[in-house]
Amino acid sequence: MIKTANIGTADRVIRILIGIALAAYAYANLAGPWSSVAYAVAGVLVVTALMRFCPAYRLVGASTCKVSR
């Protein structure tokens, strides 16, 4: 199965910034299991941004990529 990109540039930038901010917040302010949850969410955001593919978008049929015709 070929995964086509479904995350646009603006969405990628926002995901990376939120992921970095969440990881920094978890490092500075959270303890215990909440920090692990925050790191996991931050990791998912950054990885999906770098891969330009979001499985949740695929499930609902969404895409923030511009379609070239």
mmCIF file of the N, C-alpha and C atoms, coordinates in Angstrom:
data_MODEL
# 
_entry.id   MODEL 
# 
loop_
_atom_site.group_PDB 
_atom_site.id 
_atom_site.type_symbol 
_atom_site.label_atom_id 
_atom_site.label_alt_id 
_atom_site.label_comp_id 
_atom_site.label_asym_id 
_atom_site.label_entity_id 
_atom_site.label_seq_id 
_atom_site.pdbx_PDB_ins_code 
_atom_site.Cartn_x 
_atom_site.Cartn_y 
_atom_site.Cartn_z 
_atom_site.occupancy 
_atom_site.B_iso_or_equiv 
_atom_site.pdbx_formal_charge 
_atom_site.auth_seq_id 
_atom_site.auth_comp_id 
_atom_site.auth_asym_id 
_atom_site.auth_atom_id 
_atom_site.pdbx_PDB_model_num 
ATOM 1   N N  . MET A 1 1  ? 0.842   -1.175 0.000   1.00 0.00 ? 1  MET A N  1 
ATOM 2   C CA . MET A 1 1  ? 0.000   0.000  0.000   1.00 0.00 ? 1  MET A CA 1 
ATOM 3   C C  . MET A 1 1  ? 0.893   1.246  0.000   1.00 0.00 ? 1  MET A C  1 
ATOM 4   N N  . ILE A 1 2  ? 0.667   2.114  -0.944  1.00 0.00 ? 2  ILE A N  1 
ATOM 5   C CA . ILE A 1 2  ? 1.428   3.357  -1.039  1.00 0.00 ? 2  ILE A CA 1 
ATOM 6   C C  . ILE A 1 2  ? 0.708   4.432  -0.239  1.00 0.00 ? 2  ILE A C  1 
ATOM 7   N N  . LYS A 1 3  ? 1.457   5.086  0.618   1.00 0.00 ? 3  LYS A N  1 
ATOM 8   C CA . LYS A 1 3  ? 0.880   6.149  1.437   1.00 0.00 ? 3  LYS A CA 1 
ATOM 9   C C  . LYS A 1 3  ? 1.095   7.480  0.734   1.00 0.00 ? 3  LYS A C  1 
ATOM 10  N N  . THR A 1 4  ? 0.021   8.092  0.299   1.00 0.00 ? 4  THR A N  1 
ATOM 11  C CA . THR A 1 4  ? 0.135   9.391  -0.344  1.00 0.00 ? 4  THR A CA 1 
ATOM 12  C C  . THR A 1 4  ? 0.087   10.476 0.721   1.00 0.00 ? 4  THR A C  1 
ATOM 13  N N  . ALA A 1 5  ? 0.788   11.536 0.491   1.00 0.00 ? 5  ALA A N  1 
ATOM 14  C CA . ALA A 1 5  ? 0.847   12.643 1.438   1.00 0.00 ? 5  ALA A CA 1 
ATOM 15  C C  . ALA A 1 5  ? -0.529  13.250 1.620   1.00 0.00 ? 5  ALA A C  1 
ATOM 16  N N  . ASN A 1 6  ? -0.892  13.498 2.864   1.00 0.00 ? 6  ASN A N  1 
ATOM 17  C CA . ASN A 1 6  ? -2.164  14.149 3.141   1.00 0.00 ? 6  ASN A CA 1 
ATOM 18  C C  . ASN A 1 6  ? -2.019  15.277 4.161   1.00 0.00 ? 6  ASN A C  1 
ATOM 19  N N  . ILE A 1 7  ? -0.775  15.705 4.394   1.00 0.00 ? 7  ILE A N  1 
ATOM 20  C CA . ILE A 1 7  ? -0.505  16.817 5.309   1.00 0.00 ? 7  ILE A CA 1 
ATOM 21  C C  . ILE A 1 7  ? 0.216   17.906 4.522   1.00 0.00 ? 7  ILE A C  1 
ATOM 22  N N  . GLY A 1 8  ? -0.377  19.088 4.491   1.00 0.00 ? 8  GLY A N  1 
ATOM 23  C CA . GLY A 1 8  ? 0.196   20.219 3.774   1.00 0.00 ? 8  GLY A CA 1 
ATOM 24  C C  . GLY A 1 8  ? 1.290   20.913 4.572   1.00 0.00 ? 8  GLY A C  1 
ATOM 25  N N  . THR A 1 9  ? 1.911   21.905 3.957   1.00 0.00 ? 9  THR A N  1 
ATOM 26  C CA . THR A 1 9  ? 3.041   22.602 4.563   1.00 0.00 ? 9  THR A CA 1 
ATOM 27  C C  . THR A 1 9  ? 2.662   23.322 5.851   1.00 0.00 ? 9  THR A C  1 
ATOM 28  N N  . ALA A 1 10 ? 1.578   24.063 5.836   1.00 0.00 ? 10 ALA A N  1 
ATOM 29  C CA . ALA A 1 10 ? 1.166   24.789 7.046   1.00 0.00 ? 10 ALA A CA 1 
ATOM 30  C C  . ALA A 1 10 ? 0.850   23.813 8.177   1.00 0.00 ? 10 ALA A C  1 
ATOM 31  N N  . ASP A 1 11 ? 0.184   22.724 7.854   1.00 0.00 ? 11 ASP A N  1 
ATOM 32  C CA . ASP A 1 11 ? -0.148  21.708 8.850   1.00 0.00 ? 11 ASP A CA 1 
ATOM 33  C C  . ASP A 1 11 ? 1.125   21.090 9.420   1.00 0.00 ? 11 ASP A C  1 
ATOM 34  N N  . ARG A 1 12 ? 2.116   20.850 8.579   1.00 0.00 ? 12 ARG A N  1 
ATOM 35  C CA . ARG A 1 12 ? 3.396   20.288 9.035   1.00 0.00 ? 12 ARG A CA 1 
ATOM 36  C C  . ARG A 1 12 ? 4.081   21.211 10.016  1.00 0.00 ? 12 ARG A C  1 
ATOM 37  N N  . VAL A 1 13 ? 4.135   22.489 9.688   1.00 0.00 ? 13 VAL A N  1 
ATOM 38  C CA . VAL A 1 13 ? 4.799   23.462 10.561  1.00 0.00 ? 13 VAL A CA 1 
ATOM 39  C C  . VAL A 1 13 ? 4.093   23.539 11.914  1.00 0.00 ? 13 VAL A C  1 
ATOM 40  N N  . ILE A 1 14 ? 2.774   23.579 11.883  1.00 0.00 ? 14 ILE A N  1 
ATOM 41  C CA . ILE A 1 14 ? 2.002   23.654 13.129  1.00 0.00 ? 14 ILE A CA 1 
ATOM 42  C C  . ILE A 1 14 ? 2.222   22.401 13.969  1.00 0.00 ? 14 ILE A C  1 
ATOM 43  N N  . ARG A 1 15 ? 2.214   21.231 13.351  1.00 0.00 ? 15 ARG A N  1 
ATOM 44  C CA . ARG A 1 15 ? 2.433   19.981 14.085  1.00 0.00 ? 15 ARG A CA 1 
ATOM 45  C C  . ARG A 1 15 ? 3.812   19.942 14.729  1.00 0.00 ? 15 ARG A C  1 
ATOM 46  N N  . ILE A 1 16 ? 4.824   20.376 13.996  1.00 0.00 ? 16 ILE A N  1 
ATOM 47  C CA . ILE A 1 16 ? 6.183   20.368 14.543  1.00 0.00 ? 16 ILE A CA 1 
ATOM 48  C C  . ILE A 1 16 ? 6.301   21.351 15.711  1.00 0.00 ? 16 ILE A C  1 
ATOM 49  N N  . LEU A 1 17 ? 5.761   22.544 15.548  1.00 0.00 ? 17 LEU A N  1 
ATOM 50  C CA . LEU A 1 17 ? 5.835   23.533 16.628  1.00 0.00 ? 17 LEU A CA 1 
ATOM 51  C C  . LEU A 1 17 ? 5.084   23.073 17.877  1.00 0.00 ? 17 LEU A C  1 
ATOM 52  N N  . ILE A 1 18 ? 3.901   22.523 17.707  1.00 0.00 ? 18 ILE A N  1 
ATOM 53  C CA . ILE A 1 18 ? 3.136   22.029 18.859  1.00 0.00 ? 18 ILE A CA 1 
ATOM 54  C C  . ILE A 1 18 ? 3.848   20.837 19.498  1.00 0.00 ? 18 ILE A C  1 
ATOM 55  N N  . GLY A 1 19 ? 4.416   19.965 18.695  1.00 0.00 ? 19 GLY A N  1 
ATOM 56  C CA . GLY A 1 19 ? 5.148   18.815 19.229  1.00 0.00 ? 19 GLY A CA 1 
ATOM 57  C C  . GLY A 1 19 ? 6.347   19.234 20.056  1.00 0.00 ? 19 GLY A C  1 
ATOM 58  N N  . ILE A 1 20 ? 7.112   20.193 19.559  1.00 0.00 ? 20 ILE A N  1 
ATOM 59  C CA . ILE A 1 20 ? 8.276   20.685 20.295  1.00 0.00 ? 20 ILE A CA 1 
ATOM 60  C C  . ILE A 1 20 ? 7.839   21.378 21.579  1.00 0.00 ? 20 ILE A C  1 
ATOM 61  N N  . ALA A 1 21 ? 6.809   22.211 21.496  1.00 0.00 ? 21 ALA A N  1 
ATOM 62  C CA . ALA A 1 21 ? 6.315   22.925 22.676  1.00 0.00 ? 21 ALA A CA 1 
ATOM 63  C C  . ALA A 1 21 ? 5.787   21.948 23.727  1.00 0.00 ? 21 ALA A C  1 
ATOM 64  N N  . LEU A 1 22 ? 5.069   20.926 23.293  1.00 0.00 ? 22 LEU A N  1 
ATOM 65  C CA . LEU A 1 22 ? 4.529   19.943 24.227  1.00 0.00 ? 22 LEU A CA 1 
ATOM 66  C C  . LEU A 1 22 ? 5.640   19.149 24.909  1.00 0.00 ? 22 LEU A C  1 
ATOM 67  N N  . ALA A 1 23 ? 6.652   18.769 24.152  1.00 0.00 ? 23 ALA A N  1 
ATOM 68  C CA . ALA A 1 23 ? 7.782   18.042 24.739  1.00 0.00 ? 23 ALA A CA 1 
ATOM 69  C C  . ALA A 1 23 ? 8.536   18.927 25.731  1.00 0.00 ? 23 ALA A C  1 
ATOM 70  N N  . ALA A 1 24 ? 8.728   20.189 25.393  1.00 0.00 ? 24 ALA A N  1 
ATOM 71  C CA . ALA A 1 24 ? 9.414   21.105 26.311  1.00 0.00 ? 24 ALA A CA 1 
ATOM 72  C C  . ALA A 1 24 ? 8.597   21.316 27.584  1.00 0.00 ? 24 ALA A C  1 
ATOM 73  N N  . TYR A 1 25 ? 7.279   21.450 27.428  1.00 0.00 ? 25 TYR A N  1 
ATOM 74  C CA . TYR A 1 25 ? 6.412   21.615 28.595  1.00 0.00 ? 25 TYR A CA 1 
ATOM 75  C C  . TYR A 1 25 ? 6.453   20.373 29.481  1.00 0.00 ? 25 TYR A C  1 
ATOM 76  N N  . ALA A 1 26 ? 6.416   19.198 28.864  1.00 0.00 ? 26 ALA A N  1 
ATOM 77  C CA . ALA A 1 26 ? 6.464   17.951 29.623  1.00 0.00 ? 26 ALA A CA 1 
ATOM 78  C C  . ALA A 1 26 ? 7.783   17.832 30.375  1.00 0.00 ? 26 ALA A C  1 
ATOM 79  N N  . TYR A 1 27 ? 8.865   18.222 29.740  1.00 0.00 ? 27 TYR A N  1 
ATOM 80  C CA . TYR A 1 27 ? 10.180  18.150 30.376  1.00 0.00 ? 27 TYR A CA 1 
ATOM 81  C C  . TYR A 1 27 ? 10.266  19.089 31.574  1.00 0.00 ? 27 TYR A C  1 
ATOM 82  N N  . ALA A 1 28 ? 9.705   20.286 31.437  1.00 0.00 ? 28 ALA A N  1 
ATOM 83  C CA . ALA A 1 28 ? 9.835   21.303 32.478  1.00 0.00 ? 28 ALA A CA 1 
ATOM 84  C C  . ALA A 1 28 ? 8.795   21.184 33.585  1.00 0.00 ? 28 ALA A C  1 
ATOM 85  N N  . ASN A 1 29 ? 7.578   20.736 33.273  1.00 0.00 ? 29 ASN A N  1 
ATOM 86  C CA . ASN A 1 29 ? 6.492   20.856 34.242  1.00 0.00 ? 29 ASN A CA 1 
ATOM 87  C C  . ASN A 1 29 ? 5.751   19.580 34.608  1.00 0.00 ? 29 ASN A C  1 
ATOM 88  N N  . LEU A 1 30 ? 5.864   18.539 33.852  1.00 0.00 ? 30 LEU A N  1 
ATOM 89  C CA . LEU A 1 30 ? 5.058   17.353 34.123  1.00 0.00 ? 30 LEU A CA 1 
ATOM 90  C C  . LEU A 1 30 ? 5.905   16.253 34.751  1.00 0.00 ? 30 LEU A C  1 
ATOM 91  N N  . ALA A 1 31 ? 5.231   15.412 35.532  1.00 0.00 ? 31 ALA A N  1 
ATOM 92  C CA . ALA A 1 31 ? 5.909   14.282 36.153  1.00 0.00 ? 31 ALA A CA 1 
ATOM 93  C C  . ALA A 1 31 ? 5.033   13.047 36.025  1.00 0.00 ? 31 ALA A C  1 
ATOM 94  N N  . GLY A 1 32 ? 5.654   11.904 36.180  1.00 0.00 ? 32 GLY A N  1 
ATOM 95  C CA . GLY A 1 32 ? 4.909   10.652 36.183  1.00 0.00 ? 32 GLY A CA 1 
ATOM 96  C C  . GLY A 1 32 ? 4.359   10.281 34.832  1.00 0.00 ? 32 GLY A C  1 
ATOM 97  N N  . PRO A 1 33 ? 3.197   9.638  34.845  1.00 0.00 ? 33 PRO A N  1 
ATOM 98  C CA . PRO A 1 33 ? 2.639   9.131  33.588  1.00 0.00 ? 33 PRO A CA 1 
ATOM 99  C C  . PRO A 1 33 ? 2.207   10.240 32.630  1.00 0.00 ? 33 PRO A C  1 
ATOM 100 N N  . TRP A 1 34 ? 1.881   11.418 33.140  1.00 0.00 ? 34 TRP A N  1 
ATOM 101 C CA . TRP A 1 34 ? 1.460   12.504 32.241  1.00 0.00 ? 34 TRP A CA 1 
ATOM 102 C C  . TRP A 1 34 ? 2.596   12.955 31.333  1.00 0.00 ? 34 TRP A C  1 
ATOM 103 N N  . SER A 1 35 ? 3.807   12.916 31.821  1.00 0.00 ? 35 SER A N  1 
ATOM 104 C CA . SER A 1 35 ? 4.922   13.296 30.955  1.00 0.00 ? 35 SER A CA 1 
ATOM 105 C C  . SER A 1 35 ? 5.105   12.268 29.840  1.00 0.00 ? 35 SER A C  1 
ATOM 106 N N  . SER A 1 36 ? 4.899   11.004 30.147  1.00 0.00 ? 36 SER A N  1 
ATOM 107 C CA . SER A 1 36 ? 5.007   9.965  29.119  1.00 0.00 ? 36 SER A CA 1 
ATOM 108 C C  . SER A 1 36 ? 3.934   10.141 28.046  1.00 0.00 ? 36 SER A C  1 
ATOM 109 N N  . VAL A 1 37 ? 2.734   10.484 28.466  1.00 0.00 ? 37 VAL A N  1 
ATOM 110 C CA . VAL A 1 37 ? 1.645   10.721 27.512  1.00 0.00 ? 37 VAL A CA 1 
ATOM 111 C C  . VAL A 1 37 ? 1.981   11.926 26.632  1.00 0.00 ? 37 VAL A C  1 
ATOM 112 N N  . ALA A 1 38 ? 2.478   12.990 27.254  1.00 0.00 ? 38 ALA A N  1 
ATOM 113 C CA . ALA A 1 38 ? 2.825   14.187 26.495  1.00 0.00 ? 38 ALA A CA 1 
ATOM 114 C C  . ALA A 1 38 ? 3.939   13.909 25.496  1.00 0.00 ? 38 ALA A C  1 
ATOM 115 N N  . TYR A 1 39 ? 4.959   13.139 25.914  1.00 0.00 ? 39 TYR A N  1 
ATOM 116 C CA . TYR A 1 39 ? 6.044   12.786 24.993  1.00 0.00 ? 39 TYR A CA 1 
ATOM 117 C C  . TYR A 1 39 ? 5.527   11.939 23.831  1.00 0.00 ? 39 TYR A C  1 
ATOM 118 N N  . ALA A 1 40 ? 4.622   11.025 24.108  1.00 0.00 ? 40 ALA A N  1 
ATOM 119 C CA . ALA A 1 40 ? 4.067   10.179 23.051  1.00 0.00 ? 40 ALA A CA 1 
ATOM 120 C C  . ALA A 1 40 ? 3.276   11.008 22.043  1.00 0.00 ? 40 ALA A C  1 
ATOM 121 N N  . VAL A 1 41 ? 2.444   11.915 22.534  1.00 0.00 ? 41 VAL A N  1 
ATOM 122 C CA . VAL A 1 41 ? 1.659   12.772 21.638  1.00 0.00 ? 41 VAL A CA 1 
ATOM 123 C C  . VAL A 1 41 ? 2.586   13.667 20.821  1.00 0.00 ? 41 VAL A C  1 
ATOM 124 N N  . ALA A 1 42 ? 3.604   14.228 21.475  1.00 0.00 ? 42 ALA A N  1 
ATOM 125 C CA . ALA A 1 42 ? 4.567   15.079 20.771  1.00 0.00 ? 42 ALA A CA 1 
ATOM 126 C C  . ALA A 1 42 ? 5.295   14.282 19.694  1.00 0.00 ? 42 ALA A C  1 
ATOM 127 N N  . GLY A 1 43 ? 5.665   13.060 20.015  1.00 0.00 ? 43 GLY A N  1 
ATOM 128 C CA . GLY A 1 43 ? 6.342   12.208 19.041  1.00 0.00 ? 43 GLY A CA 1 
ATOM 129 C C  . GLY A 1 43 ? 5.472   11.895 17.838  1.00 0.00 ? 43 GLY A C  1 
ATOM 130 N N  . VAL A 1 44 ? 4.207   11.586 18.085  1.00 0.00 ? 44 VAL A N  1 
ATOM 131 C CA . VAL A 1 44 ? 3.282   11.303 16.984  1.00 0.00 ? 44 VAL A CA 1 
ATOM 132 C C  . VAL A 1 44 ? 3.126   12.534 16.095  1.00 0.00 ? 44 VAL A C  1 
ATOM 133 N N  . LEU A 1 45 ? 2.987   13.701 16.696  1.00 0.00 ? 45 LEU A N  1 
ATOM 134 C CA . LEU A 1 45 ? 2.841   14.928 15.910  1.00 0.00 ? 45 LEU A CA 1 
ATOM 135 C C  . LEU A 1 45 ? 4.058   15.174 15.017  1.00 0.00 ? 45 LEU A C  1 
ATOM 136 N N  . VAL A 1 46 ? 5.246   15.032 15.580  1.00 0.00 ? 46 VAL A N  1 
ATOM 137 C CA . VAL A 1 46 ? 6.468   15.298 14.812  1.00 0.00 ? 46 VAL A CA 1 
ATOM 138 C C  . VAL A 1 46 ? 6.675   14.242 13.729  1.00 0.00 ? 46 VAL A C  1 
ATOM 139 N N  . VAL A 1 47 ? 6.454   12.983 14.065  1.00 0.00 ? 47 VAL A N  1 
ATOM 140 C CA . VAL A 1 47 ? 6.662   11.910 13.074  1.00 0.00 ? 47 VAL A CA 1 
ATOM 141 C C  . VAL A 1 47 ? 5.678   12.028 11.911  1.00 0.00 ? 47 VAL A C  1 
ATOM 142 N N  . THR A 1 48 ? 4.412   12.295 12.213  1.00 0.00 ? 48 THR A N  1 
ATOM 143 C CA . THR A 1 48 ? 3.448   12.437 11.119  1.00 0.00 ? 48 THR A CA 1 
ATOM 144 C C  . THR A 1 48 ? 3.765   13.653 10.260  1.00 0.00 ? 48 THR A C  1 
ATOM 145 N N  . ALA A 1 49 ? 4.279   14.710 10.883  1.00 0.00 ? 49 ALA A N  1 
ATOM 146 C CA . ALA A 1 49 ? 4.665   15.892 10.103  1.00 0.00 ? 49 ALA A CA 1 
ATOM 147 C C  . ALA A 1 49 ? 5.838   15.573 9.181   1.00 0.00 ? 49 ALA A C  1 
ATOM 148 N N  . LEU A 1 50 ? 6.812   14.838 9.681   1.00 0.00 ? 50 LEU A N  1 
ATOM 149 C CA . LEU A 1 50 ? 7.976   14.506 8.859   1.00 0.00 ? 50 LEU A CA 1 
ATOM 150 C C  . LEU A 1 50 ? 7.627   13.528 7.740   1.00 0.00 ? 50 LEU A C  1 
ATOM 151 N N  . MET A 1 51 ? 6.694   12.615 8.000   1.00 0.00 ? 51 MET A N  1 
ATOM 152 C CA . MET A 1 51 ? 6.279   11.642 6.984   1.00 0.00 ? 51 MET A CA 1 
ATOM 153 C C  . MET A 1 51 ? 5.264   12.217 6.002   1.00 0.00 ? 51 MET A C  1 
ATOM 154 N N  . ARG A 1 52 ? 4.648   13.357 6.352   1.00 0.00 ? 52 ARG A N  1 
ATOM 155 C CA . ARG A 1 52 ? 3.612   13.994 5.547   1.00 0.00 ? 52 ARG A CA 1 
ATOM 156 C C  . ARG A 1 52 ? 2.394   13.095 5.376   1.00 0.00 ? 52 ARG A C  1 
ATOM 157 N N  . PHE A 1 53 ? 2.173   12.206 6.329   1.00 0.00 ? 53 PHE A N  1 
ATOM 158 C CA . PHE A 1 53 ? 1.037   11.288 6.267   1.00 0.00 ? 53 PHE A CA 1 
ATOM 159 C C  . PHE A 1 53 ? 0.439   11.126 7.654   1.00 0.00 ? 53 PHE A C  1 
ATOM 160 N N  . CYS A 1 54 ? -0.877  11.285 7.746   1.00 0.00 ? 54 CYS A N  1 
ATOM 161 C CA . CYS A 1 54 ? -1.595  11.123 9.002   1.00 0.00 ? 54 CYS A CA 1 
ATOM 162 C C  . CYS A 1 54 ? -2.660  10.042 8.816   1.00 0.00 ? 54 CYS A C  1 
ATOM 163 N N  . PRO A 1 55 ? -2.536  8.922  9.532   1.00 0.00 ? 55 PRO A N  1 
ATOM 164 C CA . PRO A 1 55 ? -3.531  7.853  9.404   1.00 0.00 ? 55 PRO A CA 1 
ATOM 165 C C  . PRO A 1 55 ? -4.940  8.311  9.791   1.00 0.00 ? 55 PRO A C  1 
ATOM 166 N N  . ALA A 1 56 ? -5.065  9.191  10.756  1.00 0.00 ? 56 ALA A N  1 
ATOM 167 C CA . ALA A 1 56 ? -6.392  9.678  11.156  1.00 0.00 ? 56 ALA A CA 1 
ATOM 168 C C  . ALA A 1 56 ? -7.038  10.461 10.018  1.00 0.00 ? 56 ALA A C  1 
ATOM 169 N N  . TYR A 1 57 ? -6.256  11.265 9.297   1.00 0.00 ? 57 TYR A N  1 
ATOM 170 C CA . TYR A 1 57 ? -6.790  11.981 8.132   1.00 0.00 ? 57 TYR A CA 1 
ATOM 171 C C  . TYR A 1 57 ? -7.278  10.983 7.094   1.00 0.00 ? 57 TYR A C  1 
ATOM 172 N N  . ARG A 1 58 ? -6.529  9.895  6.924   1.00 0.00 ? 58 ARG A N  1 
ATOM 173 C CA . ARG A 1 58 ? -6.885  8.869  5.937   1.00 0.00 ? 58 ARG A CA 1 
ATOM 174 C C  . ARG A 1 58 ? -8.225  8.232  6.281   1.00 0.00 ? 58 ARG A C  1 
ATOM 175 N N  . LEU A 1 59 ? -8.434  7.970  7.587   1.00 0.00 ? 59 LEU A N  1 
ATOM 176 C CA . LEU A 1 59 ? -9.679  7.335  8.015   1.00 0.00 ? 59 LEU A CA 1 
ATOM 177 C C  . LEU A 1 59 ? -10.907 8.194  7.734   1.00 0.00 ? 59 LEU A C  1 
ATOM 178 N N  . VAL A 1 60 ? -10.763 9.502  7.910   1.00 0.00 ? 60 VAL A N  1 
ATOM 179 C CA . VAL A 1 60 ? -11.914 10.394 7.706   1.00 0.00 ? 60 VAL A CA 1 
ATOM 180 C C  . VAL A 1 60 ? -11.929 11.013 6.313   1.00 0.00 ? 60 VAL A C  1 
ATOM 181 N N  . GLY A 1 61 ? -10.924 10.707 5.495   1.00 0.00 ? 61 GLY A N  1 
ATOM 182 C CA . GLY A 1 61 ? -10.883 11.221 4.130   1.00 0.00 ? 61 GLY A CA 1 
ATOM 183 C C  . GLY A 1 61 ? -10.464 12.670 4.022   1.00 0.00 ? 61 GLY A C  1 
ATOM 184 N N  . ALA A 1 62 ? -9.735  13.174 5.008   1.00 0.00 ? 62 ALA A N  1 
ATOM 185 C CA . ALA A 1 62 ? -9.300  14.559 5.013   1.00 0.00 ? 62 ALA A CA 1 
ATOM 186 C C  . ALA A 1 62 ? -7.902  14.685 4.421   1.00 0.00 ? 62 ALA A C  1 
ATOM 187 N N  . SER A 1 63 ? -7.585  15.889 3.958   1.00 0.00 ? 63 SER A N  1 
ATOM 188 C CA . SER A 1 63 ? -6.263  16.194 3.443   1.00 0.00 ? 63 SER A CA 1 
ATOM 189 C C  . SER A 1 63 ? -6.058  17.709 3.495   1.00 0.00 ? 63 SER A C  1 
ATOM 190 N N  . THR A 1 64 ? -4.864  18.110 3.901   1.00 0.00 ? 64 THR A N  1 
ATOM 191 C CA . THR A 1 64 ? -4.547  19.539 3.885   1.00 0.00 ? 64 THR A CA 1 
ATOM 192 C C  . THR A 1 64 ? -3.542  19.861 2.783   1.00 0.00 ? 64 THR A C  1 
ATOM 193 N N  . CYS A 1 65 ? -3.234  18.873 1.945   1.00 0.00 ? 65 CYS A N  1 
ATOM 194 C CA . CYS A 1 65 ? -2.360  19.107 0.791   1.00 0.00 ? 65 CYS A CA 1 
ATOM 195 C C  . CYS A 1 65 ? -3.138  19.781 -0.321  1.00 0.00 ? 65 CYS A C  1 
ATOM 196 N N  . LYS A 1 66 ? -2.431  20.640 -1.034  1.00 0.00 ? 66 LYS A N  1 
ATOM 197 C CA . LYS A 1 66 ? -3.035  21.218 -2.223  1.00 0.00 ? 66 LYS A CA 1 
ATOM 198 C C  . LYS A 1 66 ? -2.978  20.189 -3.345  1.00 0.00 ? 66 LYS A C  1 
ATOM 199 N N  . VAL A 1 67 ? -4.054  20.062 -4.057  1.00 0.00 ? 67 VAL A N  1 
ATOM 200 C CA . VAL A 1 67 ? -4.152  19.082 -5.145  1.00 0.00 ? 67 VAL A CA 1 
ATOM 201 C C  . VAL A 1 67 ? -3.703  19.759 -6.432  1.00 0.00 ? 67 VAL A C  1 
ATOM 202 N N  . SER A 1 68 ? -2.696  19.178 -7.093  1.00 0.00 ? 68 SER A N  1 
ATOM 203 C CA . SER A 1 68 ? -2.248  19.721 -8.373  1.00 0.00 ? 68 SER A CA 1 
ATOM 204 C C  . SER A 1 68 ? -2.942  18.968 -9.487  1.00 0.00 ? 68 SER A C  1 
ATOM 205 N N  . ARG A 1 69 ? -3.465  19.701 -10.424 1.00 0.00 ? 69 ARG A N  1 
ATOM 206 C CA . ARG A 1 69 ? -4.199  19.074 -11.529 1.00 0.00 ? 69 ARG A CA 1 
ATOM 207 C C  . ARG A 1 69 ? -3.578  19.410 -12.845 1.00 0.00 ? 69 ARG A C  1 
# 
